[in-house]
Amino acid sequence: MKRAYETLLNEYLQFFPCVAIIGPRQCGKTTLLECLPRHWKIYDLEKQSDFQVIAEDTDLFLRLNQKNIAIDEAQIRPELFSALRVAIDRDRQTTGRYVITGSSSPKLIRSVSESLAGRVGIIEMAPFSFAEVSENLSPLFFRLLIERGTLQDFIEQLKPHGKLKDIHTFWFKGGYPEPWVKKDERFHSTWMNQYIDTYLYRDVARLFPGINELRFRMFVQLLAGISGNIINYSDMARSLGVSQPTVRDYFEIADGTFLWRNIPAYTRDSVKRLIKHPKGYLRDSGLLHHILRIPDLDGLLTHPGMGRSWEGMVIEEMIRGLNSLGVGFDYYFYRTGAAAEVDLILEGDFGLIPIEIKHAQTVPLKQLRSLKDFILERKCNYGIVINNDEVPRMYNEKIIGIPFAYL
């Protein structure tokens, strides 16, 4: 199954001496390296023989291998980043020399940013999006979004690229590639169990040797329960029997290892009293449903957390779609003290776009009051409602409804 990031990788190799591909374990980073030309050499730092070759004398290795080198799981050898800077600066003008990948390390981005600033293009990779599962590698929706298309463009040009049943199957299972490729229910459940254990006991325990593994496991269980909610650090601290600083550290670990998506509050330019605490989601809906022990799609559709799960999945689809195109943007949620709320706000060169997310097919106008007010107060060009309607439709001159199948 081809990835949407392949085009971006090839583009960045024309722009930068080094490209860094970051993302959670098992999202497909190593497989993406296989799209590099055959003359590239790929080293895996989790393979002992490859680690010894590079770690013995990293500077010498890079002098001997000045281009067409890919290094997988680079965070295992932190000294590599400063050595790469020296190697790149010997021939700063030549692009496309190195590709590195990394996962499960909050320090990874900081190391890349500090050592390779101006020398590296960073691609944040994720498990499959629905667009990739449905083999729609360049969704028109995102092109229209970043090119400031009109609402009429969305109405006239968008086409569905998936059936409602397929969308719900993707939502229930999540996007990790290996279970998708195997297409076996027993394998899916077993793989999820193994993935959670590996995440808890190998990566987190290795990266944070002093962490209380039992409490962190309890923390992950609590994350599933609060996914889609505004974070209350004091409540989490009481539930775990730890201090608030420890809970904040746990959240930083979960976000930095790509398990959790922290959504900051949008607090700018408002005379209203706003909620300033962040909101968050488990990034993969399949992992969320597995931790919550939701057995099947019927169980999901009747689960009290169904709406929050759908919301998180749609937000991830939006973020993954823009990331795969290399678009610079920020994301937020908005909520006032009077409980007026907008699920997602995107801000970039394309402007400020508020988005409301509904699982239903029909969305009454009264449910869009907060979205309408936000558009009016901040003079947004338009707002979007993501739903499960049959076709895109206008709610008013500033709000368009777009079915998930058309993203």
N, C-alpha and C positions, 0 to 999 in steps of 0.2 A: 504494500500500500504506500503510495507516494505521499510525501509530506509537503505542506505548503511552505515550509521553511527552506526548501531546497533552492528556490529562486532567490530568496534573500541571502542565503549563504554565498551563492555565486556572485551576487551583486557586491556584497561586502568584501569579497576577496579581490575585487577590482579597486576598492576604496582604501583598504587598510592593510598594513603589514601583517596584522594578526587578527583573527576572528575568535571570539570566545562564545561558546554555546553553553548556556547554563539552564538548569531545570531539574526537576525531581528525578530520582532513580527510576529506571524502566520507562521513561517517557519516549525513548527512541533516539537519544543523542548519538549513541555508538552506531546505530543503524544509519543515521544520517551521514556519518563519515564515509560510509560505503559509496556515496554518490560522488565523492572526490575522484579526480582522474586516477588512472591505474598507477602512474608513476609516483604518487604520493605514498609515503611510508606512515603507517599508523602504529603508535605505541600505546599500550594500555598499562597505566601505572599500578593497576590491581594485579597485573601479571608480574610475578617476581622477577623473571628474566628481563622484562622491559624496564622495570623499576631500577634494577641494578645497572643497566646500561646508562640510564639517564642520571641516576643519583651518584654514581661513582665520581664523576666530575662534570657537573651540569654545564659549566661554561665551555669546557672542551667539547662536549657533545654538540652544543649549539654552533660552535665554530666549524665542526665537521659536517653539520647538517644545517645549512644556511637557508634552505627553502624546501617547500613541499613536505612539511612535517606536521602530522597531527598527533596530539597527545591527549589521550582519554583519561578522565578523572584526575585532572591536573591538581586539584586541591590537596591530594595526598602528599605532594611535594611542594610546600609553600615557597621554598627557595627558588623554584622555577621561575616565578614571576619577575623577580629582579634580574635574574640571568637573561630572561627573554628581552627585557628592556635594553640591556647592554648589547645583546645580539642584534636587535632591531636597529639600534642607533648606529651600528657600523655601516648600515646601508638603508637609511631611513626612507629613501624615495621609492624603494621597491615594494610593491604591494603583493598580497596573496602568498606570504611565505609560511605562515604558521596558522594552525587551527588548534585550539585547546577546548576541552569540555570540562565541566565541573558540576557537581551536585552536592546537596546535603551539607552545605557549609555556610553559615551566616557570614563568615570572614571572607568568603570567596570574592564577592563583589568588591569589598573594601580593598582586598589585595590587588585585584585587577585594576581598580580605579586608581589606586595610589602608584602602582608600579608601571602601568601601561597606559596612563592617560594620554589621549591624543594619538595613540598607536594601535588602538584596538576597537573593533566594532563588536558590540555585545548583542547576542540574540538570546532572548528569553524563550525557551522552548517549553511546551506543555504536552501532556497526553493528547490523543486525538481530539480534535473538535468535530462537531457534527458535519461541518463542511468537508473535512477530510474523509470521514467515514463514508459520506455520500459522494466522494470523488469530485467535489466541487472546489478545486484548489485555488481559485481566484474569484471569490464571491463578489458579485456586482454590488451588493449592498454596501460593502466596506469601501469600494471604489467611489461610489456615489457620495458616501459620507465624507471621505477625506477630500474629495474634489468639489465639495459644496454643491452637490446636485440639488435641484429644486424638488419640492414635494411631488410635483407632477412627474418628474423623472422617476421617482420611486414607484409611483402608481403605474406608469406606462412601461417601464423597462424591467422591473423585477419579475423573476419567474421562480416557482417552487423547485427545490432540489431534494425533496424527501417527502415521504408519506407520513401521516400523523402517527401511525403505528411504529414506524422506524424511529421517529423522533422520541417517542416514549420509551422504546427499547434502549436507545442511547442514553437517555436521561437516567433510567434505572441502573444500567450497567456501568456508566462512566466511560472514560476515554483511554484507559491504559491499554497500550497496543497489544501486548501478548495475549490477554484473554480474548481480544477481538479477533486475533489471527486464529486462535485455536477453536473458537466457537463451541465450547463445551461447558455446560452449566456446572458440572462437578469441578472441572479445572478452574473455572472462574472463582468459585468459592474457596477452593484450596489455595489458589494464587493470592487472593486477597488476605487470607490468614497469614501466609508466609511473608507477604509484603509488609504487613503491620509489624510482625515480629522482627523482621530484618530492620525496618525503620527504627523501632524502639531499641533493639538490643545491639545492633551493629553500628549504625551511623550515629545516633544520639549518644550512646554510651561511649563510643570512641572519640567523638568530638568534644564531649563534656564529661570527662572521667568522674567528676565529683557529683554528678546528678543522681538524685534518688529515683531509681528506675521504676519502683512501684508507684510513687506519687506521679511521676510523669505519665505512666500508663493510665492512671486515674484521670489525669488532666486531659489526655486524648479522648477518653470516653466522655468527659464533660464538654469538650469541644464539639462533639457531634450533637450533643443536646442543645447547645447554644448557637449552633450554626445558623446564621441569618438574623441574629439578635444583636442589639447594641451591647457592647462589652461592659460588664460591671466587675471591675477588678476586686473590689472588696468582697462581693458575693463568692467569686471564684476562690479567693484566698480562704474564706471561712469553710467552704466545702472541702477544700483539700487539706486544711489545717496547716497552712503555710503563710508566710508574710506576703503583703502586696508586692514588694520588690521581687520576690521569688516568682510570683505569678506573672509579673511583667516579663521577667527573664524567660519563662516558659513560652509566653506568647511570641517573644522575639525569636526563640528557637524554632517554634512551629512555622512562623512566617518565613524565616530565613532558610528553612529546609524545604520550602515549597509545599508544605502540608496545608497551611492555613493562608487565606487571603485577607489581609487587613485592609479595610476600606475606611479611609479617614472621613471625618465630617466636613461638609462644605460650610464654611462659617464666614465667608467674605461679604461685605457690603450689604448688611441687613440691619434693619432697625428692630427686627423681631428677636425674641429670646430663642436661641438655637441650642440644640443638643450638640455638645462638642466631643462626647466620647466616640471612639471609633466603632465600627460595625465589622463583622467578619463572617467568613464562610470556610468550611472545608473545601479545598479547591476542586476535588474530584467527586462528583455526585455518587458514583459507584462505591467509592470508599466510604462516603458518608452513610449510604444505605446499608453497607455491610456492617459497619460498626453499630448502627442502630438495630441490627438484626431484622431488617425488613425483608421478608422472604421472596416477594414477587411484586409485579407491577400493581396488582389489585391491592396488596397490602400498602403500597406506597400511596395510591390514590385515596385511601381512607386514613392515612396516618396524619396526626395533628400537625406534623412538621412539613406536610406536603408543599404548601405554598412557599415556605422559606427555601426548601430544597430546589424547587423549580426556579425561584428567583436567583439562587446561587449559580445554578447551571447556566442560566441565560447570561448572567454577568461574566462568567468565565468564557462563554462563547464570544462575547463582545471583546473581551480583553485579548483572548487568543487570536481572534481575527485581525485585530489591529497590530498586535505584536508580530504576527507572521508577515506583515507588510513593512515592518520596520518604521512604523509611525510613532512619532513622539507625542505623548499625551499623558494626562493625569486623570484619575478617576476618584469620585467621591460619592457619598450619599448625603441626603439633606433631610433634616427633621427639626421642626420647631417645638417649642415648649407646649404648644397647643395641639401637638400630634399631627400637624400637616407634614407629609413625607413624600419625597421623590426617591425611588429605589436606586437610581444610578445617574450620575452626572459625569459626562465626558468633556474634557477641555483640552484643546490643542489648536494647531493652526487652522483647523476646520471650524473653530468657534466653540461656543458653550452649548452643549446639547443635553437637555434633561430627558431621562427615559423612565417610563413606568413599565413594570413587568407584571403581567397577569397570565395565569394558566387558562382562564376561561376563553371561550370563543366570543361571547358577547360581553362587552364592557360598558356599563351605563355611564353616561356623561358625568353623573354626580360623583363617581369614583375618581374622576380626573380633575377635581377642583384644585388640588395641590399643584399638579402639573401645570394647569392653566395659569395659576397665580405666579408660579416661578417664572414661566415664560414672560408674563407681563411685567413683573418687577425687574427682571434682568434683561429685558428686550432681546430675548433669544430669537433666532430666526425661525425655529420650530422646535417641537418636542415630539417624541416617539413613544408609542405604546407597543410593546412586544407582547403578542397574544397567540392564540391558536385559532384565529379566524380563518375563513376559507380563502380570502383575497385581501390585499391591502385596501384600506379605505380611509377617507378623511373624516375626522370627528368634528373639526372646525377648520378655519383657515390657517391655524397654526399647529394643529395636532394631527398626526397621521398614525394609523394603526397598521402594523406590519406583522403578519404571522411569522412565527419562528421558522417555518419551512422556507421562508423567502430570504433569510439572513445569508 
